[in-house]
């Protein structure tokens, strides 16, 4: 399944593109916009709304505490700037997300224990 996205409901969404320098090139998304599109899969939230900015921040902090290191820092302002971003990622509840993280940590711990035995 492909990762699809829609920027049309983001305020001034056209400013999120970098203009092409050559005639045969296309305009491209800025790095933060592209990063947030892919992060939707990691935080399991399909869109950014005014109501879920805090949830994005919490989930990013949870991932960071589990050892995830972003390529570039993501701030609340970055997320707020992208309110209206929509993807085809299925949104999990906080409980579902927490369960997914716990299972991931458990599997990694079990692998560590197995490796220590050998």
C-alpha positions, 0 to 999 in steps of 0.5 A: 500500500502506498503512503498517500497525503493531502496538503490542501487543508494546510494554511498557505500549503503552497509555501511548503514547496521548494521551487524548482531551479530548472525548467525540467524539474518539479517543485518539491516538498520542504524537508519538514513536510516530507518528514511529517508525512512519513512520521504519521506512520511512526506515530500512527496518526493519519492527520494533524489537527488542532485537537491532536497536536498535543498527541503528536508531541506525546507520541514523538516523546514516547518514541524518543524515550524508546530510543528513536532518534529523529534525523532533525528535531521536530518542534510543536511549531513544526507540527502546528504549521502542518495542521490540515495535513492528511495521510492514509495512515490508520490512526491508533488510539493512545492505548493501541499505540502504547500497546504496540510500543510495549510489544516492540520493547518486549520483543527487543528485550527477548532478543537481547536475552536470547543473544546473551544465552549464546 
